[in-house]
Amino acid sequence: MAIAQAAPTGEPLPNDLVTYKEGVELFRDCPYPISESTLKRLVRAALKEQAAQGGDTGRHHVRTYRFPGSKPTLVSYTDLMELHRDWAAGQEPST
């Protein structure tokens, strides 16, 4: 599972937070639908790349959020769109 973190002090929360399931639903009708497991894998890879480069540097700036009393991990839809764009660039459109 992706690394969960609290919002850094002074940095506002993104206003487009979604769960992985919601993200999958938002991509469902596009020419490149994506599974929840693939979306999670892309987020994990982006977080791993960020950590290897010492923070919020790297190709994708991705953060995940989990709030007290809330089970699902939340991710910015904007971050997911960027990951999906790069992933879809190497895929064939579904028919």
N, C-alpha and C positions, 0 to 999 in steps of 0.2 A: 504494500500500500504506500501511497505517496507520503512524504513527510508532512506532518501537520504542524502549523506554527501559529502563534498569535500575531496579530498585526503589530508591526514595529511601532514604538512610541512616536507620535507625531506624524505618522503616515496614515492617511485616511484609507478606510477599506474600499475596495472596488465596489461600484454600485451595480455590477453585473454578475454577482456570484451565482453559480449554478452547481448542482450535483452532477456527478458523472452521468447518471441516468438522464437527467434533463439535457445535458449536452448531447447525448446520443440522439434524443428525440429532436433536438433542434437541427441536427445534421441529417436526419432520416430522409427528408425529401430532396436533398441535394444530389447531384450526379455521383457523389462519392460518399455514400453512407459509411459509417464507421461503427465498430462494436465498442461496447463499454471496456472490454479488456484491452483493446488496442489503444483506446483513449488513455486509459490508466498507464499503459506501457510507455506511451509518448510523454506523459507528464513525468513519470519516474525517470526516464532518460534525460529529459530537460533539467530536472532537479539535480541529477547526478552530474551532469555537465557543469551546471552552475557551481556545485560544491567543489568540483575538481579545479575550477578556475578561481576559487576563493570568494564566492558570493554571487551577487546579482549580475555578473558579467556573462558573456556567452551569447550564443545565437538567440536564445529565447529567455525572456525574463518571466518566470513562472513562479507563482506562490500558491500554496494550498492553505486552507483555513479550516479549523475545526473549533467549534465553540462549546463551552461547558454545557452539558446536558443535550448536546446535539450529536447524533451518531454519524451522519453523513459528512464526508469531506467536501468542502466547497472550493471551486476554482473559478477564476474570472473567465467569463465566456469569451472575452477578447483574447486572453491567453490561449484558450482552446481553439479559437478560429485560426490563430497564427500557426499553432502546431498542426491543425488539420490541413491548412493550406500547403504546408511543406510536405506533409505525408501524402496528400492527394496528388501533388505534382509528380509522384512516382507511380501512380496507380492508373488503371484503365477505368473509364467511366462504367458504372453499372447500367444495365439496360432494363 
